[in-house]
Amino acid sequence: MVEMRPEDAARGTLDRLNQDPQTRLLTADEMAVYADRSRSWPSEAARESRLISVRHDEETYYPAFQIDPVQREPWDWVSTMARILENEEITGRSFTLWAAIPSSRFGHDTPATHTGDSDFMAKAAADLAEL
């Protein structure tokens, strides 16, 4: 039996997000269009802890699930979560991997599909604290 390397497993998990338009990983240009912002907005917002970025396959991506698909604004929890990740030294990649794996706190769905829930931040914080 061939064992899967951790990097290959992570790549497969992140690639699964790309199967849904609301959870996919977007390039900076794609995120700017998706959020109806300037081309420089994604990287500036990530530097200012207002958006979460992910390094994947030597590129920087921005998970679409952090944007309300109707209002085209970051969900209220995003800047708080970005600061928590920074303070706890958790990468955007680790957070995004967590969001792509089914969780009992989210009814065995992926957290990425519940980002619009009013209790997302509380459930996410509880889940991430257990890692």
Helices and strands as residue ranges (DSSP letters): H 6-17, E 25-26, H 28-34, H 41-47, E 54-56, E 59-63, G 64-66, H 77-87, H 92-99, G 104-106, G 111-114, H 120-129
